[in-house]
């Protein structure tokens, strides 16, 4: 019954937050449905393509979710369920939702451009370049982390190449994921070239999902890990360059149905277990200030990540979603609403691990995603039952699909930001640049650079990459909050709601990076450091220095200008 009360409380609080705080934010900022959006004014059929709200919701939600709201809350559950629950709810409403909604709105008012361009408008070109470099470092970690996750989920340990009629779980997941890409392309052509309506196309798409799942359960794809890394690299390169309507929009839209279904199944399991006692929620309410993964501050706020607040969301909101928004009135449900749904998923993940908590803490699962699937499947029956095996397989598939979705969206974002880095004032595309800058600003150059580095690092399976990603991601959130606050202040709009979230996220993440640097220096002094520790030290130090410089410039913009205006 504890699990049922937790999820009911979460849903009620998140709905109240959306209706009250979300509406207040829209009013404070002046959301105007009569204004033309960049998707309408700058339509190019490639990146600027107005999408129906339900389709864009699917893209945005799928892209920001990934595996983050599953992995984060589960890893943080060792602190107890109350700290994780409170941070998912409070963080989602007042931190993450604020950042996502604000970033999307600011980008729409900046021709659909990135956070870096918003910073340039309010803080200057130098701050913009520093932020872009910082964001690209984060995106390298995103690509490396998810390449590692996806390849690790798909590959067959014994190697080989081909199709098997008796697939393992990883082979089934690989086959369905590949077929999902084909289905998305067909959906994109049907809706954008054959002009079939959204409703009949969606029905056809859902039927297609059922068919490819059935096919994947009977025939699996066999490939080794290295081969998967190469194929993933080729896929995300192509996905970042082709028009959004042919792959990005339809793939993310269709994959969102998997996530909605996953949450419905989880809710059904929670209700079932509450009355039939098929599983028991066993996480303690609070374990203590210090646990195996660190101290409550800053570790909890770094680890939960996407379940409460994530800087990666601001890159998606300003990189792809703002270029597809058909009306400003849709910014609230897509920007703010998606974040609150993700917070709900974070709470669902917390409940799922609570059903298998003893096994999780004793190292009984290879990953948090496996614990998530097992926890929900346990609510429906014993581990030896057919229903358990079916639900476990489908949930593992859903998590893998979202990891791949975040990966191809992240690659597209890196292309945008890499190009912006080499353009001067007045230049809008690589064609306007001169000399070497024209080559470097070319979409293919930036994509190839980021994909190659990301795949090489992802192929090394460094555990340090994921640890760095958490701190870098949350630090990016603090910088994004600062950027939007500075822009709103310059525009004469209320930005005071950003101050506490911005300062808190910056303090937590900088503290985490300082702890990382200190620990690595101790290891080096003791001569126990491997080259991966050196990598983590250099990366963490570089991000901390860039962040401090940006924070100083941001605070000058926010507070010094205000003093000058008063004077």
N, C-alpha and C positions, 0 to 999 in steps of 0.2 A: 504493500500500500504506500510505502514511502516514495517509491519511484513514481507512482501515479500522481501523488500530491506535488512532487517536484515538477513534473512536466505540465500539469495544469496551472500551477503558479507561474511557470515560465511563459506559457502562452498568454495568460491574462495580462501579465505585466508588460510583455512586449507589444501586445495590441494597444494597451493604454498608452505606452510610449509613442507608438506610431500615430495614433489619433491626436494626442495632445502635443507632445514636444515636436514631432515631425511637422505638424500643421503650423505650429508657432514659428518654426524655422523658415518655412516657405513664405510666411507672411512677413517676417523680418527682412528677408533678402529681396523680396519683390518678385517672386516667380510670376512670369507674364505669359500666358498661353497665346497671346496675340502676336508675340515676337516670332520672327522666322528663326529657325535653328540652323546651325552650320550644315546639317544634313540636307537642308532645303536650298540654302544660299550657295553652297560650294559643292553641290552634288557632282561627283565625277565617275560614278559607277564602279569604283575600285575600293576606296576607303570611306568616302562620304556617301553613304547610302541610307536613306530614311527607312527604318524598319517598323513594322507594326509593334505596338507596345508589348504584346505577349511574346513576340519573337525576340525583341531586344532584352526583355526580362530574362528569357531563357539564356541568351548569350551572357549577359552580365552576371547572373547568378551562378551559372556553371563555371565561368571563368574565375570569379572571386572565391568560389568554394574549394575546388580541388580536394586535396586530402587534408588541408589545414584544420578545419573545424572538427575533424575526426581525430587526427594525431595529437593536436595540442591539448584539448581538454582531457584526453585519456592519459597523456604523459603527466599532466598536472594533477591528476586525481590522487596522487600519493600525498597531497597536502590535506585531503579530505574533501567531501562533496560541497560543503558550504562555501569555502573560498572560491572554488571554480564556478559554482552556480551564481554567486553574487557578481563575480567579474564578467561572466557571460551576459548577464542581464544589464548591469550598470554600464559596463564597457560598451555593449552593443548599442544601447539607447543614447548615451551621452558622449561616447568617444568614437567608436567605429562608425555608427550611423551618421554622426556629425561630419566626420572626415569624408565619407563616401558621398554623401549628399552635397556637401560643400564643394568638393573637388569637381563633381560632375557639373554643378551649376556654374562654377567659375570657368570651367573649360568651354561650356556652351557659350558663355559671354566672351570667349577668347578664340572664336573661330574653330572650336574643337581641338585646340592645341594642348600640349602637355603641361604638367605642373611646372616644368622648367620655364616655359614661356610665360606662365602666370607670374613666376618669380621675377622674370626679366622685366615685366611690366611694373612691378611694385618695388623690387629691390635692386634692379640693375643687371647688366649683361654679365658681370663677373660672377655674381651670385648664381645666375642661371647656368653658367658653364660648370661651376663647382657642383651644383645640384645634379646636373645631367650626368657628370662623371660618377657621382655617388650612386645615382639611380642605375646606371649601367653596371656598376659593380654588384649591386643587389640583383639585377637581372641575370648576371652571369651565375650567381649562386642559385637563382630560381631555376634556370635552365639545367645547371649541373645536378641540382637536387632531384628534379623531376625526371630527368633522363635516367638517373640512377634508380629511382623508384619504379618507373615504368618498365625499364629493361629488366630489373630484378623481378618484377611481377610476371613478365611474359616468357622469360627464357626457359629452355629445357636444360637442366644441369648436365645431362650426358651428351648434349649437342645434337647434331644432325640437321637435316633440312627436308621439309615436306609436310604432308598432311597425314594425320593418323586417325583411324576410326575408333580408337579407344583412348580418348584424350584425358590427360591429367587436368587439374584445376587451372594451372598456368597456361596450358595449351588451349583450353577452352576460352579463357579470358582473352588470349592473344587473337584467336580467330574472330571472336565476336567484335573485338575492338577494331580490327581491320575492316570487317564487313560494315561496321558502323560508319566508317569514313566513306565507303562506297554509297551507302544509303543516304548520307548527308549530301553528297554531290548530286544524286538523283533528285532529292528533295529541292535543292537549290535551283536546278534546271526546271523542274516542274512548276515551281512557284514564281520564278523570275523571268523565265523565257516562254513557258507555256501558259503563264498567268492563271494557274489554278488557284482558287481561293484558299485562305489560310485554314478554314475548318475542314474541307475535304482533304486537303494536303496533309493536315495534322492526323486525321483518321488513318490515312494511308501510311503515314510515317510510323504511327504506333503499331499498326499491323506489321509493318516492315521490321520493327524492333522485335516483336514476338517471333517472327520467322527466323531472323538471324540468331536470336538466342537459342531457338530450337536446333538450328543447324550447328551452332557452336558447341552445344551440349553433346552432339554426336560425332563431330569432326573437329579436331584440334590442329593448330599450326605449330610445327616443330622448328625452332631456330635456337642457336646458341646466343649467349649474352652479347658478344661482340657484334654479331650480325644484327641483333636488334638495335644496338646503339647506332650503328651506321644507318639502318633503315629509319630510325626515329629522327636522326639528323637530317636525312633527305626529306622526310615528311614535313618537319617543322620549317625547313627552308622554303619549300613550295607553298606551305600553308600561309606563311607570312607575306608572300608576294602576290598570290592570286587575289582577285576581287573578293570582298567579304561575303557577297551573296552566294558564291559557289561552294564555300566550305565553312567559313567561320560562323556565319549566322545560322545556317541550317544545322550544323553539327552541334553547336552549343544549345540551340533550341530543342532539338530532339533529345539530347543528353539530359536536359533539365527534367524531362519526364521520368527518367530513371531515378533522379534524386528525389523528386516528389513522391514517387512510388516507394522509394527506400524509407522516407520519413513516415509515410502512411503505414507501411509494414511494421516499422519500429513502434509507432503509436499503438497499433493493434496488439503487438506483443506485450507492451507495457500494461495495457488494459487486461489482457488475458492472464498475465502472470499475477496481477493484483488480486484476481478472484479465484484462480486455480492453483496458485503457488507453484507453477512450473519452474520458476527461478526466484532467487532471493537477492535483494539489493543489499550488499554487505560493506560498502565503503563507509568508514567512520565519518562522523560529521566534521571533525577537525583533528588532524594528527599532530600538528605542532609547527612552530616557526621555522625549524630547520629539518629537512628530510634528505633523502638520498640524492636528489637532483639539485639541492641548494636551499637558500633561505627564501622565505615567502616573498620578500622584496629584495631584489627585483625579479626573481626567477618565475614566480607565478605569472606575472604580467608579460613576460617574454614568451613563456611556454604556451599559454593558451592561444596566443596569436589570433588567427583568423576567427576564432569563436567569439572574440570581443572587439578587436581592433587590428587592422593589418595595413601597412603602408602599400603593399602590392595592390590593394583595392584602388588606391588613388591613381596608380598608373593605368589600370584598366579603365576607370571612369573617365580619365582625361585622354587616354590613348585610343580606345576603340568605341566605347559606349557613347561618348559625347558626339562622335561623328555619325552616329546612327539614330540619335534622338529626334523623333518627328515633331514633338511639342514639349515646351517647358513644363507643362502640367504633368508629364510623365516622369519628370526628374525625381519627384518624391517617392513614388512606388518603386522605381527602378534603383535609385541610389540609396535611399533610406530603407525602403521595405526589404530589399534583398539582403542588406546587412542584418536586419532583425530576424529574417528567416534563417540566416546562417548562425546567428546566436542560438536559435531554437535547435538547430542541428548540433551545435556544441553541447547543449544540455542533453539531447538524445544520446550523444556519444558518451557523456558522463554516466548516464543511466546504463548504457550497454556494458561498459567496462565494470560497472557495479555488480552486474550479474555474474561476472567471472573474475572478480577482483583478486581473490586468493591465488588463482592460477596465474593471473597477469603479473602480480607482484613477485611471484616465485620464478618468473621467466618462462612461463609456459607457452608464450606466443612469440612468433618471430618478429611481429611488428604490431603497432597499435591498431592498424587496419584489420589485422587478423583477430585481435581481441574484440573489436567493434562488431565484426561479422559473427563471431562466436557468441558474443553476449546477446545479440538480438535473436539469433537462431535458437539459443538455449531457452528463450521465453516460449518457444512453440513446441519444444519437445526434447527428448533425450538426444545425446550426441550420436547415438547409433541409429536414429530414426531417419527415414527418407526425407521428411519435411525439413529436418535440421540441415541435411546435406544440400537440399535444393536452395533454401534461403541463404545458407552460408555462401554458396557459389554465386548466387545473383548479387549479393551485397558486395562481395569481393570484386565482381565485375564492375559494379557501379562506382566504387572507389577508384578503380583503375581508369575508367572512362574520364572521371573528373580530373585525375592527375594529368592525363594526356591533354585535356581541354586547357588547363592552366598553362601547360607547356607551350602549345602552339600560340596561345594568346600572348604569353610572355615574350615569345620570339618576335611577334609582330610589333609589340611595344618597343622592344630593343631596336628594331629597324627605324621606327619613328625618331627615337631619341638620339640614336647614333647619327642620323642625318642632320638633326637640329644642331648637333655639336659643331658641324663644319659650315654652317650657313651664316653669312653676315646679315646685318640689318638690311631689309628690303628684298632679300632673297627668300623665295618661298619653296623652291624645289632644287634638286641637284643641278638641273639644267641652267639655273641662274648663276651658279658658282663658276669659278675660274680655276684653271690649272689643276694642281693636285687635290684641291678641295672638291672639285667636281667629281673626281674619281672616288674619293673617300665618302662623299655625301650620297653616292649612288645607292639605291635600296639594296642591291645585291651585295655590295661591299660590306655594309653594316651587318646584314643578315649572316653572311659567310663568317665574318669575324667572330660574332657572338656565338654562333652555332658550333664552330670548331672548338673554341675555348671551352664552352659549356659541355660539349660531348666528351672532350678529353678529360676534364675534371670529373664529370659524371661517371666515366668509365673506370676511374680509379677507385670508386666506392669509398671515398674518404668520409668517415663518420664526422669529421670536423666541419664538413661543408654544411650539414644540416644545423649544427650548433651555431655556426656563424650566421646562417640564414635567419634564424629566429631573432637575434639581436638587430641585424641589419634591417630586417623587415619592419620591426617595431620602431626603430629609429627613423626610418623613412616616413612612418605614420606621423611622428612628432614634427618632422620637417614639412610634411604636406599640410598639417594643421596650421603651422606657422605661415606657410605661403598663402593659404586661403584667407587667413585672418588679416595678413598684411594687405592683400588685394581688397578685401571688403572694407578695411579701414580707409584706404585711399579712395574708394568709391563712395565714402560717406555712409556706409551701411553698418548696422550693429554687428560687431565682431567679438564682443566680450564673452560670449559663450565658448569661445575657443581657448581662452587663457588657461583655465585649469587643466583641460585635457592635454593641451600642448606642452605645458610645463611638466606635467606628470609623466607623459610618455618620453620626453627628452631626458628627464632625470633617471627614470627606470632603465632606459636603454644605454645611456652613457655610463651609468653605474655598472651595468652588465659587461660592457666592452672593457671598462677599466679592470674589472675583476678577471676577465679573460686574459688581458695583456699581462697582468701581474702574475697569474698562474703559469703562463707560458714562460715568462722570464725566470721564474723559480725553477721550472723544469730544465731550462737551458743552463742555468747556473749549476744545477745538480748533474748536468750532462746525461739527462734521461729523455731529452726531447728527440722525437723523430722528425723527418722533414715535414710531415703534415702539421706538426706543432709550430714549426717555423712559418709555414704558410698561413696558419690561423693567426699567429702573432702579427705578421706583416699586414694581413688583410684587416684585422680588427683595429690596428693602430691607424692605418690609412683612413678607414671610415670614421674613426673617432676624431681625427684631426680635421677632416673635411666637414664633419658635422658641427664641430665647435666653431669653425670659421663662419659657417652658414647661420648658426644660432646667434652669433654676435651681430652679423649684418641684419638678421631678421629682427632682433630686439631693437636695434637702432631704428629700423624702419617703423616698427610698431609703436615704440614709446618716445623716441627722440622727435619724430615728426609731430607727434601729438603735442609734445611740450612746445614745439616751435609754433604750431597753430594757435595754441592758447596764448603764447606771448604776443 
